[in-house]
Structures are given as C-alpha cells and as structure tokens.
Amino acid sequence: MEKGTTLGAVIKNQREALGINQRDLAKDVGINNSTISRIENNASDIRLSTLMRIIQEGLGGHLKLSVDL
C-alpha cells in the first residue's frame, strides 16, 4: 500500500480488479453490502476480524500488518 492510500481505496481497487461487486463481496464474507460501502468510503471503522475476512475470503489475499514506532 502506497503512503497516503487509504485502506478503503485498496479494498475497492482490488474488488473492482477482480470484477466483484459490493453485494457479492459482502455475501462472501457474511456482512452487509452497506458495510462494504462504508469501509470503501472510509466512513466506518473496521474490526480486524472483518478486515481479515474481506482480504482472505473475499479478495483471496493475505493480510500483513506492520507497525513502526
């Protein structure tokens, strides 16, 4: 993820690259499509467990976290 890129934008870009609509992504991970919309528009906080399901189950990726202090 490039500096300044939001998590919501990353999710949306990958979802669109895979040709998945918000409704299908939401169904795949067991959440409402309005939740996907809010996440993609950075209008909602996201639980780590939800983020993991979106990345792994919905988008077929792997989540790596890094913290710099």
C-alpha positions as CSV (number, residue, x, y, z in Angstrom):
1,M,0.0,0.0,0.0
2,E,1.5,3.3,-1.0
3,K,1.8,6.1,1.5
4,G,-1.4,8.2,1.6
5,T,-3.5,5.4,0.1
6,T,-6.5,4.5,2.3
7,L,-7.4,1.0,3.3
8,G,-10.9,1.6,1.8
9,A,-9.3,2.5,-1.6
10,V,-7.1,-0.6,-1.6
11,I,-10.1,-2.8,-0.9
12,K,-12.2,-1.1,-3.6
13,N,-9.4,-1.2,-6.2
14,Q,-8.8,-4.9,-5.7
15,R,-12.5,-5.7,-5.6
16,E,-13.0,-3.9,-8.9
17,A,-9.9,-5.5,-10.4
18,L,-11.4,-8.9,-9.6
19,G,-14.8,-7.9,-11.1
20,I,-16.6,-8.4,-7.8
21,N,-19.5,-6.1,-6.8
22,Q,-20.0,-4.9,-3.3
23,R,-23.0,-7.2,-2.8
24,D,-21.2,-10.3,-3.7
25,L,-18.1,-9.4,-1.6
26,A,-20.4,-8.8,1.4
27,K,-22.2,-12.1,0.8
28,D,-18.8,-13.9,0.6
29,V,-17.7,-12.6,3.9
30,G,-21.0,-12.5,5.8
31,I,-21.6,-8.8,6.2
32,N,-24.0,-6.2,4.7
33,N,-23.1,-4.6,1.5
34,S,-23.7,-1.2,3.1
35,T,-20.8,-2.1,5.4
36,I,-18.5,-2.7,2.4
37,S,-19.6,0.7,1.0
38,R,-18.8,2.5,4.3
39,I,-15.4,0.8,4.5
40,E,-14.5,1.7,0.9
41,N,-15.5,5.3,1.5
42,N,-13.7,5.5,4.9
43,A,-16.9,6.3,6.6
44,S,-16.6,3.4,9.1
45,D,-14.1,1.9,11.4
46,I,-13.3,-1.8,10.6
47,R,-12.7,-4.6,13.0
48,L,-9.5,-6.6,12.4
49,S,-11.5,-9.8,12.1
50,T,-13.8,-8.2,9.4
51,L,-10.7,-6.9,7.6
52,M,-9.2,-10.4,7.6
53,R,-12.3,-12.0,6.2
54,I,-12.6,-9.3,3.4
55,I,-8.9,-9.8,2.4
56,Q,-8.7,-13.6,2.7
57,E,-12.2,-14.9,2.0
58,G,-13.5,-12.1,-0.2
59,L,-10.4,-11.0,-2.2
60,G,-8.2,-14.1,-1.9
61,G,-5.3,-12.2,-0.4
62,H,-3.2,-12.3,2.7
63,L,-3.1,-9.7,5.4
64,K,0.3,-8.5,6.7
65,L,0.5,-5.8,9.4
66,S,3.4,-3.7,10.2
67,V,3.9,-1.2,13.0
68,D,6.7,1.4,13.0
69,L,7.2,3.3,16.2
